[in-house]
């Protein structure tokens, strides 16, 4: 891993003595080795959400960190999954065994579900998630999952998300589907509602 391609973490809320941490994971695409920088639309969308929700989360005692992956693509999973596991190790080294909720959008939701087996992770809040058919639900065993999806999402499938939630329940996850109504993938309509779900469900899972 070269220095300029290392994953990075941006802190949006840092309570003096945090009682939990919300680790945000942004979206991406199926394949792509472009470096994720500040111009990335996916990263910027999650950063905007982080700015909106971090005040309330911080007041409630939760730290808020946003991970920026090394590369834009899922690329078979290795890249973003490795980056997310690196971020969880940073939590351990800097804050100890703090309960973590993973708050992921699109590919970030898929990444969150893949690393939910980490002992720090209490649960996953998945926004407009990318859960292909056949995606493993095993890492969510014994964890909590809230998946929110709009019916007008033509990038990722709300039907596939419902099926994933059902299968997660079969492995012992406490899994909930939230219908966001007639909205699309990028969380640009009903922004307040997306922020509310992100904030309230993250706090609920941390609690």
C-alpha positions as protocol buffer text, in pm:
chain_id: "A"
residue {
  index: 1
  type: UNK
  ca { x: 0 y: 0 z: 0 }
}
residue {
  index: 2
  type: UNK
  ca { x: 162 y: 326 z: -108 }
}
residue {
  index: 3
  type: UNK
  ca { x: 126 y: 627 z: 113 }
}
residue {
  index: 4
  type: UNK
  ca { x: -89 y: 832 z: -123 }
}
residue {
  index: 5
  type: UNK
  ca { x: -321 y: 534 z: -174 }
}
residue {
  index: 6
  type: UNK
  ca { x: -373 y: 463 z: 195 }
}
residue {
  index: 7
  type: UNK
  ca { x: -728 y: 475 z: 330 }
}
residue {
  index: 8
  type: UNK
  ca { x: -803 y: 778 z: 545 }
}
residue {
  index: 9
  type: UNK
  ca { x: -1042 y: 867 z: 825 }
}
residue {
  index: 10
  type: UNK
  ca { x: -1209 y: 1205 z: 876 }
}
residue {
  index: 11
  type: UNK
  ca { x: -1351 y: 1279 z: 1221 }
}
residue {
  index: 12
  type: UNK
  ca { x: -1678 y: 1474 z: 1233 }
}
residue {
  index: 13
  type: UNK
  ca { x: -1763 y: 1424 z: 1600 }
}
residue {
  index: 14
  type: UNK
  ca { x: -1515 y: 1361 z: 1881 }
}
residue {
  index: 15
  type: UNK
  ca { x: -1681 y: 1365 z: 2224 }
}
residue {
  index: 16
  type: UNK
  ca { x: -1430 y: 1388 z: 2511 }
}
residue {
  index: 17
  type: UNK
  ca { x: -1526 y: 1040 z: 2632 }
}
residue {
  index: 18
  type: UNK
  ca { x: -1719 y: 869 z: 2350 }
}
residue {
  index: 19
  type: UNK
  ca { x: -1960 y: 593 z: 2444 }
}
residue {
  index: 20
  type: UNK
  ca { x: -1978 y: 458 z: 2089 }
}
residue {
  index: 21
  type: UNK
  ca { x: -1869 y: 530 z: 1733 }
}
residue {
  index: 22
  type: UNK
  ca { x: -2049 y: 559 z: 1401 }
}
residue {
  index: 23
  type: UNK
  ca { x: -1817 y: 458 z: 1119 }
}
residue {
  index: 24
  type: UNK
  ca { x: -1947 y: 584 z: 785 }
}
residue {
  index: 25
  type: UNK
  ca { x: -1863 y: 404 z: 461 }
}
residue {
  index: 26
  type: UNK
  ca { x: -1931 y: 574 z: 128 }
}
residue {
  index: 27
  type: UNK
  ca { x: -2039 y: 427 z: -204 }
}
residue {
  index: 28
  type: UNK
  ca { x: -1842 y: 335 z: -512 }
}
residue {
  index: 29
  type: UNK
  ca { x: -1885 y: 118 z: -818 }
}
residue {
  index: 30
  type: UNK
  ca { x: -1843 y: -242 z: -926 }
}
residue {
  index: 31
  type: UNK
  ca { x: -1491 y: -203 z: -1065 }
}
residue {
  index: 32
  type: UNK
  ca { x: -1239 y: 79 z: -1066 }
}
residue {
  index: 33
  type: UNK
  ca { x: -893 y: 154 z: -936 }
}
residue {
  index: 34
  type: UNK
  ca { x: -921 y: 532 z: -940 }
}
residue {
  index: 35
  type: UNK
  ca { x: -795 y: 693 z: -622 }
}
residue {
  index: 36
  type: UNK
  ca { x: -1077 y: 833 z: -407 }
}
residue {
  index: 37
  type: UNK
  ca { x: -1009 y: 1202 z: -342 }
}
residue {
  index: 38
  type: UNK
  ca { x: -1213 y: 1503 z: -228 }
}
residue {
  index: 39
  type: UNK
  ca { x: -1373 y: 1526 z: -574 }
}
residue {
  index: 40
  type: UNK
  ca { x: -1539 y: 1185 z: -538 }
}
residue {
  index: 41
  type: UNK
  ca { x: -1916 y: 1233 z: -556 }
}
residue {
  index: 42
  type: UNK
  ca { x: -1977 y: 925 z: -339 }
}
residue {
  index: 43
  type: UNK
  ca { x: -1737 y: 1040 z: -70 }
}
residue {
  index: 44
  type: UNK
  ca { x: -1877 y: 1393 z: -81 }
}
residue {
  index: 45
  type: UNK
  ca { x: -2234 y: 1266 z: -41 }
}
residue {
  index: 46
  type: UNK
  ca { x: -2140 y: 1076 z: 274 }
}
residue {
  index: 47
  type: UNK
  ca { x: -1937 y: 1373 z: 399 }
}
residue {
  index: 48
  type: UNK
  ca { x: -2244 y: 1596 z: 361 }
}
residue {
  index: 49
  type: UNK
  ca { x: -2448 y: 1349 z: 564 }
}
residue {
  index: 50
  type: UNK
  ca { x: -2173 y: 1331 z: 825 }
}
residue {
  index: 51
  type: UNK
  ca { x: -2181 y: 1710 z: 866 }
}
residue {
  index: 52
  type: UNK
  ca { x: -2559 y: 1702 z: 904 }
}
residue {
  index: 53
  type: UNK
  ca { x: -2585 y: 1427 z: 1163 }
}
residue {
  index: 54
  type: UNK
  ca { x: -2260 y: 1455 z: 1360 }
}
residue {
  index: 55
  type: UNK
  ca { x: -2381 y: 1735 z: 1591 }
}
residue {
  index: 56
  type: UNK
  ca { x: -2667 y: 1531 z: 1735 }
}
residue {
  index: 57
  type: UNK
  ca { x: -2462 y: 1212 z: 1742 }
}
residue {
  index: 58
  type: UNK
  ca { x: -2175 y: 1387 z: 1919 }
}
residue {
  index: 59
  type: UNK
  ca { x: -2411 y: 1534 z: 2180 }
}
residue {
  index: 60
  type: UNK
  ca { x: -2539 y: 1181 z: 2242 }
}
residue {
  index: 61
  type: UNK
  ca { x: -2181 y: 1066 z: 2307 }
}
residue {
  index: 62
  type: UNK
  ca { x: -2104 y: 905 z: 1972 }
}
residue {
  index: 63
  type: UNK
  ca { x: -1790 y: 975 z: 1771 }
}
residue {
  index: 64
  type: UNK
  ca { x: -1846 y: 997 z: 1394 }
}
residue {
  index: 65
  type: UNK
  ca { x: -1573 y: 894 z: 1150 }
}
residue {
  index: 66
  type: UNK
  ca { x: -1592 y: 873 z: 771 }
}
residue {
  index: 67
  type: UNK
  ca { x: -1365 y: 626 z: 594 }
}
residue {
  index: 68
  type: UNK
  ca { x: -1226 y: 709 z: 250 }
}
residue {
  index: 69
  type: UNK
  ca { x: -1121 y: 398 z: 60 }
}
residue {
  index: 70
  type: UNK
  ca { x: -801 y: 370 z: -138 }
}
residue {
  index: 71
  type: UNK
  ca { x: -986 y: 288 z: -460 }
}
residue {
  index: 72
  type: UNK
  ca { x: -1330 y: 358 z: -600 }
}
residue {
  index: 73
  type: UNK
  ca { x: -1430 y: 4 z: -698 }
}
residue {
  index: 74
  type: UNK
  ca { x: -1558 y: -300 z: -515 }
}
residue {
  index: 75
  type: UNK
  ca { x: -1317 y: -504 z: -728 }
}
residue {
  index: 76
  type: UNK
  ca { x: -1430 y: -835 z: -585 }
}
residue {
  index: 77
  type: UNK
  ca { x: -1451 y: -691 z: -234 }
}
residue {
  index: 78
  type: UNK
  ca { x: -1092 y: -706 z: -122 }
}
residue {
  index: 79
  type: UNK
  ca { x: -1017 y: -332 z: -138 }
}
residue {
  index: 80
  type: UNK
  ca { x: -1303 y: -172 z: 54 }
}
residue {
  index: 81
  type: UNK
  ca { x: -1334 y: -467 z: 293 }
}
residue {
  index: 82
  type: UNK
  ca { x: -964 y: -446 z: 380 }
}
residue {
  index: 83
  type: UNK
  ca { x: -997 y: -69 z: 424 }
}
residue {
  index: 84
  type: UNK
  ca { x: -1296 y: -110 z: 656 }
}
residue {
  index: 85
  type: UNK
  ca { x: -1113 y: -368 z: 866 }
}
residue {
  index: 86
  type: UNK
  ca { x: -818 y: -126 z: 886 }
}
residue {
  index: 87
  type: UNK
  ca { x: -1059 y: 146 z: 1008 }
}
residue {
  index: 88
  type: UNK
  ca { x: -1197 y: -83 z: 1279 }
}
residue {
  index: 89
  type: UNK
  ca { x: -843 y: -154 z: 1392 }
}
residue {
  index: 90
  type: UNK
  ca { x: -788 y: 223 z: 1417 }
}
residue {
  index: 91
  type: UNK
  ca { x: -1091 y: 240 z: 1649 }
}
residue {
  index: 92
  type: UNK
  ca { x: -932 y: -27 z: 1872 }
}
residue {
  index: 93
  type: UNK
  ca { x: -593 y: 140 z: 1881 }
}
residue {
  index: 94
  type: UNK
  ca { x: -723 y: 491 z: 1946 }
}
residue {
  index: 95
  type: UNK
  ca { x: -1039 y: 437 z: 2153 }
}
residue {
  index: 96
  type: UNK
  ca { x: -1029 y: 79 z: 2280 }
}
residue {
  index: 97
  type: UNK
  ca { x: -1316 y: -169 z: 2265 }
}
residue {
  index: 98
  type: UNK
  ca { x: -1583 y: 86 z: 2179 }
}
residue {
  index: 99
  type: UNK
  ca { x: -1917 y: -28 z: 2034 }
}
residue {
  index: 100
  type: UNK
  ca { x: -1938 y: 58 z: 1663 }
}
residue {
  index: 101
  type: UNK
  ca { x: -2227 y: 101 z: 1423 }
}
residue {
  index: 102
  type: UNK
  ca { x: -2140 y: 87 z: 1054 }
}
residue {
  index: 103
  type: UNK
  ca { x: -2338 y: 341 z: 849 }
}
residue {
  index: 104
  type: UNK
  ca { x: -2294 y: 263 z: 482 }
}
residue {
  index: 105
  type: UNK
  ca { x: -2440 y: 392 z: 155 }
}
residue {
  index: 106
  type: UNK
  ca { x: -2461 y: 168 z: -151 }
}
residue {
  index: 107
  type: UNK
  ca { x: -2124 y: -12 z: -184 }
}
residue {
  index: 108
  type: UNK
  ca { x: -2049 y: 114 z: 166 }
}
residue {
  index: 109
  type: UNK
  ca { x: -2348 y: -82 z: 293 }
}
residue {
  index: 110
  type: UNK
  ca { x: -2222 y: -395 z: 119 }
}
residue {
  index: 111
  type: UNK
  ca { x: -1879 y: -338 z: 276 }
}
residue {
  index: 112
  type: UNK
  ca { x: -2040 y: -282 z: 617 }
}
residue {
  index: 113
  type: UNK
  ca { x: -2226 y: -612 z: 599 }
}
residue {
  index: 114
  type: UNK
  ca { x: -1906 y: -794 z: 501 }
}
residue {
  index: 115
  type: UNK
  ca { x: -1715 y: -673 z: 809 }
}
residue {
  index: 116
  type: UNK
  ca { x: -2005 y: -691 z: 1057 }
}
residue {
  index: 117
  type: UNK
  ca { x: -1843 y: -999 z: 1211 }
}
residue {
  index: 118
  type: UNK
  ca { x: -1584 y: -778 z: 1381 }
}
residue {
  index: 119
  type: UNK
  ca { x: -1641 y: -802 z: 1760 }
}
residue {
  index: 120
  type: UNK
  ca { x: -1665 y: -422 z: 1794 }
}
residue {
  index: 121
  type: UNK
  ca { x: -1961 y: -401 z: 1555 }
}
residue {
  index: 122
  type: UNK
  ca { x: -2306 y: -384 z: 1711 }
}
residue {
  index: 123
  type: UNK
  ca { x: -2488 y: -346 z: 1383 }
}
residue {
  index: 124
  type: UNK
  ca { x: -2521 y: -198 z: 1036 }
}
residue {
  index: 125
  type: UNK
  ca { x: -2738 y: 85 z: 904 }
}
residue {
  index: 126
  type: UNK
  ca { x: -2750 y: 31 z: 528 }
}
residue {
  index: 127
  type: UNK
  ca { x: -2874 y: 317 z: 307 }
}
residue {
  index: 128
  type: UNK
  ca { x: -2979 y: 232 z: -51 }
}
residue {
  index: 129
  type: UNK
  ca { x: -2759 y: -76 z: -14 }
}
residue {
  index: 130
  type: UNK
  ca { x: -2599 y: -285 z: -285 }
}
residue {
  index: 131
  type: UNK
  ca { x: -2682 y: -640 z: -179 }
}
residue {
  index: 132
  type: UNK
  ca { x: -2659 y: -868 z: -484 }
}
residue {
  index: 133
  type: UNK
  ca { x: -2849 y: -1195 z: -480 }
}
residue {
  index: 134
  type: UNK
  ca { x: -2647 y: -1463 z: -306 }
}
residue {
  index: 135
  type: UNK
  ca { x: -2443 y: -1215 z: -100 }
}
residue {
  index: 136
  type: UNK
  ca { x: -2336 y: -1379 z: 227 }
}
residue {
  index: 137
  type: UNK
  ca { x: -2531 y: -1281 z: 537 }
}
residue {
  index: 138
  type: UNK
  ca { x: -2308 y: -1488 z: 767 }
}
residue {
  index: 139
  type: UNK
  ca { x: -2110 y: -1189 z: 906 }
}
residue {
  index: 140
  type: UNK
  ca { x: -2440 y: -1046 z: 1041 }
}
residue {
  index: 141
  type: UNK
  ca { x: -2518 y: -1345 z: 1262 }
}
residue {
  index: 142
  type: UNK
  ca { x: -2613 y: -1216 z: 1606 }
}
residue {
  index: 143
  type: UNK
  ca { x: -2589 y: -851 z: 1492 }
}
residue {
  index: 144
  type: UNK
  ca { x: -2852 y: -589 z: 1404 }
}
residue {
  index: 145
  type: UNK
  ca { x: -2928 y: -465 z: 1055 }
}
residue {
  index: 146
  type: UNK
  ca { x: -3144 y: -173 z: 942 }
}
residue {
  index: 147
  type: UNK
  ca { x: -3170 y: -145 z: 563 }
}
residue {
  index: 148
  type: UNK
  ca { x: -3342 y: 162 z: 413 }
}
residue {
  index: 149
  type: UNK
  ca { x: -3427 y: 173 z: 43 }
}
residue {
  index: 150
  type: UNK
  ca { x: -3638 y: 382 z: -192 }
}
residue {
  index: 151
  type: UNK
  ca { x: -3873 y: 225 z: -446 }
}
residue {
  index: 152
  type: UNK
  ca { x: -3738 y: 439 z: -732 }
}
residue {
  index: 153
  type: UNK
  ca { x: -3380 y: 324 z: -694 }
}
residue {
  index: 154
  type: UNK
  ca { x: -3263 y: 207 z: -1038 }
}
residue {
  index: 155
  type: UNK
  ca { x: -2897 y: 167 z: -937 }
}
residue {
  index: 156
  type: UNK
  ca { x: -2938 y: -92 z: -662 }
}
residue {
  index: 157
  type: UNK
  ca { x: -3238 y: -314 z: -601 }
}
residue {
  index: 158
  type: UNK
  ca { x: -3485 y: -261 z: -317 }
}
residue {
  index: 159
  type: UNK
  ca { x: -3620 y: -609 z: -389 }
}
residue {
  index: 160
  type: UNK
  ca { x: -3274 y: -759 z: -341 }
}
residue {
  index: 161
  type: UNK
  ca { x: -3241 y: -562 z: -17 }
}
residue {
  index: 162
  type: UNK
  ca { x: -3568 y: -703 z: 116 }
}
residue {
  index: 163
  type: UNK
  ca { x: -3446 y: -1054 z: 32 }
}
residue {
  index: 164
  type: UNK
  ca { x: -3113 y: -986 z: 206 }
}
residue {
  index: 165
  type: UNK
  ca { x: -3291 y: -862 z: 519 }
}
residue {
  index: 166
  type: UNK
  ca { x: -3502 y: -1177 z: 523 }
}
residue {
  index: 167
  type: UNK
  ca { x: -3197 y: -1401 z: 486 }
}
residue {
  index: 168
  type: UNK
  ca { x: -3011 y: -1209 z: 758 }
}
residue {
  index: 169
  type: UNK
  ca { x: -3298 y: -1289 z: 991 }
}
residue {
  index: 170
  type: UNK
  ca { x: -3248 y: -1655 z: 912 }
}
residue {
  index: 171
  type: UNK
  ca { x: -2892 y: -1646 z: 1054 }
}
residue {
  index: 172
  type: UNK
  ca { x: -3001 y: -1479 z: 1376 }
}
residue {
  index: 173
  type: UNK
  ca { x: -2961 y: -1113 z: 1288 }
}
residue {
  index: 174
  type: UNK
  ca { x: -3221 y: -867 z: 1412 }
}
residue {
  index: 175
  type: UNK
  ca { x: -3300 y: -729 z: 1067 }
}
residue {
  index: 176
  type: UNK
  ca { x: -3539 y: -450 z: 968 }
}
residue {
  index: 177
  type: UNK
  ca { x: -3637 y: -303 z: 630 }
}
residue {
  index: 178
  type: UNK
  ca { x: -3729 y: 67 z: 607 }
}
residue {
  index: 179
  type: UNK
  ca { x: -3925 y: 176 z: 299 }
}
residue {
  index: 180
  type: UNK
  ca { x: -3807 y: 527 z: 208 }
}
residue {
  index: 181
  type: UNK
  ca { x: -4087 y: 581 z: -42 }
}
residue {
  index: 182
  type: UNK
  ca { x: -4060 y: 700 z: -402 }
}
residue {
  index: 183
  type: UNK
  ca { x: -3698 y: 813 z: -394 }
}
residue {
  index: 184
  type: UNK
  ca { x: -3387 y: 712 z: -586 }
}
residue {
  index: 185
  type: UNK
  ca { x: -3036 y: 597 z: -507 }
}
residue {
  index: 186
  type: UNK
  ca { x: -2830 y: 905 z: -429 }
}
residue {
  index: 187
  type: UNK
  ca { x: -3031 y: 1030 z: -128 }
}
residue {
  index: 188
  type: UNK
  ca { x: -3085 y: 1369 z: -294 }
}
residue {
  index: 189
  type: UNK
  ca { x: -3462 y: 1369 z: -243 }
}
residue {
  index: 190
  type: UNK
  ca { x: -3604 y: 1371 z: 110 }
}
residue {
  index: 191
  type: UNK
  ca { x: -3256 y: 1444 z: 242 }
}
residue {
  index: 192
  type: UNK
  ca { x: -3395 y: 1524 z: 587 }
}
residue {
  index: 193
  type: UNK
  ca { x: -3560 y: 1183 z: 606 }
}
residue {
  index: 194
  type: UNK
  ca { x: -3239 y: 1003 z: 503 }
}
residue {
  index: 195
  type: UNK
  ca { x: -3047 y: 1198 z: 767 }
}
residue {
  index: 196
  type: UNK
  ca { x: -3311 y: 1116 z: 1028 }
}
residue {
  index: 197
  type: UNK
  ca { x: -3295 y: 743 z: 956 }
}
residue {
  index: 198
  type: UNK
  ca { x: -2913 y: 753 z: 962 }
}
residue {
  index: 199
  type: UNK
  ca { x: -2899 y: 944 z: 1290 }
}
residue {
  index: 200
  type: UNK
  ca { x: -3182 y: 777 z: 1482 }
}
residue {
  index: 201
  type: UNK
  ca { x: -3113 y: 419 z: 1374 }
}
residue {
  index: 202
  type: UNK
  ca { x: -2740 y: 455 z: 1443 }
}
residue {
  index: 203
  type: UNK
  ca { x: -2816 y: 573 z: 1796 }
}
residue {
  index: 204
  type: UNK
  ca { x: -3071 y: 294 z: 1839 }
}
residue {
  index: 205
  type: UNK
  ca { x: -2816 y: 27 z: 1740 }
}
residue {
  index: 206
  type: UNK
  ca { x: -2547 y: 178 z: 1962 }
}
residue {
  index: 207
  type: UNK
  ca { x: -2788 y: 179 z: 2254 }
}
